[in-house]
């Protein structure tokens, strides 16, 4: 089995390899491996922008914010974001993230769906759409996440 967290040389990663490395990052328990994977996937000022679930958007609207997005930028903030998700959903929650195998690339844009499933097997409990904007070296400049279900 290949360790998909091992960085690929810039520009040599296929779309499927990129997506596999991205999804594996969120499951990785080792903080050092996560940091190395983040550096291999994102530009130094890369962003992860989340369109939050509907209930959070409704709560924001109720206090006067008509739109809501959550954003982290740079490797340190990305490391914190991934560590928090890994802890809450994988380590403590008993789930795993996996690709739905539908990655497509059009120029510098990659889109794919992921799903969250119980680590021991079972039904899908969450689905998201990821839209990545890559730089000229194939690193993620912007990562837009939409929670769909």
C-alpha positions as CSV (number, residue, x, y, z in Angstrom):
1,X,0.0,0.0,0.0
2,X,1.3,3.4,-1.0
3,X,1.6,6.2,1.6
4,X,-0.3,8.9,-0.1
5,X,0.9,11.5,2.4
6,X,4.4,11.3,0.9
7,X,4.8,14.5,-1.2
8,X,4.8,14.1,-4.9
9,X,7.3,16.3,-6.9
10,X,5.6,19.5,-7.8
11,X,3.6,19.3,-11.0
12,X,3.9,15.5,-11.2
13,X,0.8,14.5,-9.3
14,X,-2.2,13.2,-11.2
15,X,-5.6,14.5,-10.2
16,X,-6.4,11.2,-8.5
17,X,-3.1,11.2,-6.6
18,X,-3.7,14.8,-5.5
19,X,-7.2,14.0,-4.2
20,X,-6.0,10.8,-2.4
21,X,-3.3,12.8,-0.7
22,X,-5.8,15.5,0.2
23,X,-8.3,13.1,1.7
24,X,-5.7,11.0,3.5
25,X,-4.5,14.2,5.2
26,X,-7.8,14.5,7.1
27,X,-7.5,11.0,8.5
28,X,-3.8,11.2,9.5
29,X,-3.3,11.0,13.3
30,X,0.4,12.0,13.3
31,X,0.8,15.9,13.5
32,X,4.3,15.8,11.9
33,X,3.0,13.9,8.9
34,X,0.0,16.2,8.6
35,X,2.3,19.3,8.6
36,X,4.5,17.8,5.9
37,X,1.4,16.9,3.9
38,X,0.0,20.4,4.2
39,X,3.3,21.9,3.0
40,X,3.3,19.5,0.0
41,X,-0.3,20.2,-0.9
42,X,-0.8,24.0,-0.3
43,X,1.0,27.2,-1.2
44,X,2.4,28.9,1.9
45,X,-0.5,31.4,1.9
46,X,-3.1,28.8,0.7
47,X,-6.6,29.1,2.0
48,X,-9.3,26.6,3.1
49,X,-12.7,28.3,2.9
50,X,-15.7,26.4,4.3
51,X,-19.3,27.1,3.4
52,X,-20.7,25.9,6.7
53,X,-23.7,23.6,7.2
54,X,-27.1,25.2,6.8
55,X,-27.8,25.4,10.6
56,X,-24.7,27.5,11.1
57,X,-25.7,29.8,8.2
58,X,-29.2,30.1,9.7
59,X,-27.8,31.1,13.1
60,X,-25.5,33.7,11.5
61,X,-28.5,35.1,9.5
62,X,-30.5,35.3,12.8
63,X,-28.0,37.7,14.3
64,X,-27.7,39.9,11.2
65,X,-25.1,38.2,9.0
66,X,-26.7,37.5,5.6
67,X,-23.8,35.3,4.5
68,X,-21.3,33.2,6.3
69,X,-18.0,31.6,5.4
70,X,-15.2,30.3,7.5
71,X,-11.6,30.7,6.4
72,X,-8.1,29.7,7.4
73,X,-5.0,30.8,5.6
74,X,-1.4,29.6,5.7
75,X,0.2,26.4,6.8
76,X,-0.1,27.1,10.6
77,X,-3.9,27.8,10.4
78,X,-4.4,24.9,8.0
79,X,-2.6,22.6,10.4
80,X,-4.9,23.7,13.2
81,X,-8.0,23.3,11.1
82,X,-7.0,19.8,9.9
83,X,-5.9,18.7,13.5
84,X,-9.3,19.9,14.9
85,X,-11.3,18.0,12.2
86,X,-9.1,14.9,12.6
87,X,-9.5,14.9,16.4
88,X,-13.3,15.6,16.4
89,X,-14.4,13.4,13.5
90,X,-11.7,10.7,13.2
91,X,-10.0,10.2,16.6
92,X,-12.9,11.0,18.9
93,X,-15.8,10.5,16.4
94,X,-14.8,7.1,15.0
95,X,-15.2,8.2,11.4
96,X,-13.0,8.1,8.3
97,X,-13.0,10.4,5.2
98,X,-12.8,8.9,1.7
99,X,-13.0,10.2,-1.8
100,X,-16.1,9.3,-3.9
101,X,-13.8,8.7,-6.9
102,X,-15.3,11.5,-9.0
103,X,-12.4,13.9,-9.2
104,X,-12.3,16.1,-12.3
105,X,-9.8,18.7,-13.4
106,X,-10.3,21.6,-15.7
107,X,-7.2,23.7,-16.1
108,X,-6.2,24.9,-12.6
109,X,-9.5,23.8,-11.0
110,X,-10.1,20.4,-9.4
111,X,-13.4,19.3,-8.0
112,X,-14.4,16.1,-6.2
113,X,-16.7,14.8,-3.5
114,X,-15.7,13.2,-0.3
115,X,-17.7,11.3,2.3
116,X,-17.5,10.6,6.0
117,X,-18.2,7.0,7.1
118,X,-17.9,5.1,10.3
119,X,-14.4,3.6,10.6
120,X,-15.8,0.2,11.3
121,X,-18.1,0.3,8.3
122,X,-21.6,1.5,7.8
123,X,-23.6,4.2,6.0
124,X,-22.3,7.5,4.8
125,X,-23.0,10.2,7.4
126,X,-21.7,13.3,5.6
127,X,-20.9,14.3,2.0
128,X,-18.9,17.3,0.9
129,X,-17.8,18.9,-2.4
130,X,-14.3,20.3,-2.6
131,X,-13.2,22.8,-5.3
132,X,-9.5,23.4,-5.4
133,X,-7.7,26.2,-7.3
134,X,-4.1,25.2,-8.0
135,X,-1.1,27.4,-8.7
136,X,1.3,26.8,-11.6
137,X,3.2,24.2,-9.6
138,X,0.1,22.2,-8.8
139,X,-0.2,23.4,-5.2
140,X,-3.5,24.4,-3.7
141,X,-4.0,28.2,-3.6
142,X,-7.6,28.0,-2.5
143,X,-9.7,25.1,-1.2
144,X,-13.4,25.7,-1.2
145,X,-15.5,23.2,0.8
146,X,-19.2,22.8,0.7
147,X,-21.0,20.5,3.1
148,X,-23.8,18.9,1.0
149,X,-25.3,16.3,3.3
